[in-house]
Amino acid sequence: MFIHPHIVSSELVHELDRQLTRLGAVAHVAVEHFDTPILVAIGRGFLAPVSLHHPTINSFVEAELIAARLNALQGIGDRQRIRILQSINGAAGR
């Protein structure tokens, strides 16, 4: 079961948006090496994702809904997010 988007508090969204803005990044969901999904910041020029501070997220779907909401605030869609991920993977492989 996951939290519906209307249950995600405005305070949480505001705090995560502030973290992303400070880093000049967008939100992404990391699941590898973790028991639960976490939200991370990704951006062009980043060598690796940066963990965001947030409460425990219970499901991947819940995390994706939050990330999509955050990225929509910045006008970022999945295509841009994928391009940023590809640039990070390219930078890490060098």
C-alpha positions as a Markdown table, in Angstrom:
| # | Residue | x | y | z |
|---|---|---|---|---|
| 1 | Met | 0.0 | 0.0 | 0.0 |
| 2 | Phe | 1.2 | 3.5 | -0.7 |
| 3 | Ile | 0.4 | 7.0 | 0.4 |
| 4 | His | -1.9 | 8.8 | -2.0 |
| 5 | Pro | -0.4 | 12.1 | -3.4 |
| 6 | His | -3.0 | 14.2 | -1.5 |
| 7 | Ile | -1.7 | 12.7 | 1.8 |
| 8 | Val | 1.9 | 13.7 | 1.1 |
| 9 | Ser | 2.3 | 16.8 | 3.2 |
| 10 | Ser | 2.9 | 20.2 | 1.6 |
| 11 | Glu | 5.6 | 20.7 | 4.2 |
| 12 | Leu | 7.5 | 17.6 | 3.0 |
| 13 | Val | 7.2 | 18.7 | -0.6 |
| 14 | His | 8.4 | 22.2 | 0.3 |
| 15 | Glu | 11.4 | 20.8 | 2.3 |
| 16 | Leu | 12.4 | 18.5 | -0.5 |
| 17 | Asp | 12.0 | 21.2 | -3.1 |
| 18 | Arg | 14.2 | 23.5 | -1.0 |
| 19 | Gln | 16.9 | 20.7 | -0.9 |
| 20 | Leu | 16.7 | 20.2 | -4.7 |
| 21 | Thr | 16.8 | 23.9 | -5.4 |
| 22 | Arg | 19.9 | 24.4 | -3.2 |
| 23 | Leu | 21.6 | 21.6 | -5.1 |
| 24 | Gly | 20.4 | 22.7 | -8.5 |
| 25 | Ala | 19.0 | 19.2 | -9.0 |
| 26 | Val | 15.9 | 17.1 | -9.8 |
| 27 | Ala | 14.4 | 14.2 | -7.8 |
| 28 | His | 15.0 | 10.6 | -8.6 |
| 29 | Val | 14.2 | 7.3 | -6.8 |
| 30 | Ala | 17.0 | 5.1 | -5.7 |
| 31 | Val | 16.2 | 1.5 | -4.7 |
| 32 | Glu | 19.5 | -0.3 | -5.2 |
| 33 | His | 21.3 | -1.3 | -2.0 |
| 34 | Phe | 18.4 | 0.0 | 0.2 |
| 35 | Asp | 15.6 | -1.8 | 2.0 |
| 36 | Thr | 13.2 | 1.0 | 1.1 |
| 37 | Pro | 13.3 | 3.4 | -1.8 |
| 38 | Ile | 14.9 | 6.8 | -1.1 |
| 39 | Leu | 14.7 | 10.1 | -3.0 |
| 40 | Val | 18.0 | 11.4 | -4.3 |
| 41 | Ala | 19.0 | 14.5 | -6.1 |
| 42 | Ile | 20.5 | 14.2 | -9.6 |
| 43 | Gly | 21.9 | 16.9 | -11.9 |
| 44 | Arg | 24.1 | 17.6 | -14.8 |
| 45 | Gly | 27.7 | 17.5 | -13.6 |
| 46 | Phe | 27.0 | 15.3 | -10.6 |
| 47 | Leu | 29.3 | 12.3 | -10.4 |
| 48 | Ala | 26.7 | 10.4 | -8.3 |
| 49 | Pro | 23.2 | 11.0 | -6.8 |
| 50 | Val | 23.0 | 12.9 | -3.5 |
| 51 | Ser | 20.6 | 11.5 | -0.8 |
| 52 | Leu | 17.8 | 13.8 | 0.2 |
| 53 | His | 16.7 | 14.0 | 3.8 |
| 54 | His | 13.1 | 12.7 | 4.2 |
| 55 | Pro | 11.0 | 10.2 | 6.3 |
| 56 | Thr | 10.9 | 6.6 | 5.3 |
| 57 | Ile | 9.0 | 5.9 | 2.1 |
| 58 | Asn | 7.2 | 2.6 | 2.0 |
| 59 | Ser | 7.0 | 1.8 | -1.7 |
| 60 | Phe | 8.6 | 2.5 | -5.0 |
| 61 | Val | 5.2 | 3.8 | -6.3 |
| 62 | Glu | 4.9 | 6.3 | -3.4 |
| 63 | Ala | 8.5 | 7.5 | -4.0 |
| 64 | Glu | 7.9 | 7.9 | -7.8 |
| 65 | Leu | 4.7 | 10.0 | -7.1 |
| 66 | Ile | 6.7 | 12.3 | -4.8 |
| 67 | Ala | 9.6 | 12.6 | -7.3 |
| 68 | Ala | 7.1 | 13.4 | -10.1 |
| 69 | Arg | 5.4 | 16.0 | -8.0 |
| 70 | Leu | 8.8 | 17.6 | -7.1 |
| 71 | Asn | 10.0 | 17.6 | -10.7 |
| 72 | Ala | 6.8 | 19.0 | -12.0 |
| 73 | Leu | 7.4 | 22.0 | -9.7 |
| 74 | Gln | 10.6 | 22.6 | -11.7 |
| 75 | Gly | 9.0 | 21.8 | -15.1 |
| 76 | Ile | 11.1 | 18.6 | -15.4 |
| 77 | Gly | 9.6 | 15.5 | -17.0 |
| 78 | Asp | 10.9 | 11.9 | -17.3 |
| 79 | Arg | 12.7 | 12.6 | -20.5 |
| 80 | Gln | 14.9 | 15.2 | -18.9 |
| 81 | Arg | 15.4 | 13.1 | -15.8 |
| 82 | Ile | 16.6 | 10.1 | -18.0 |
| 83 | Arg | 19.0 | 12.4 | -19.9 |
| 84 | Ile | 20.4 | 13.6 | -16.6 |
| 85 | Leu | 20.8 | 10.0 | -15.4 |
| 86 | Gln | 22.6 | 9.1 | -18.6 |
| 87 | Ser | 25.0 | 12.0 | -18.2 |
| 88 | Ile | 25.8 | 10.9 | -14.6 |
| 89 | Asn | 26.4 | 7.3 | -15.8 |
| 90 | Gly | 28.6 | 8.6 | -18.5 |
| 91 | Ala | 30.6 | 10.7 | -16.1 |
| 92 | Ala | 31.0 | 7.8 | -13.6 |
| 93 | Gly | 32.3 | 5.6 | -16.4 |
| 94 | Arg | 35.2 | 7.9 | -17.3 |
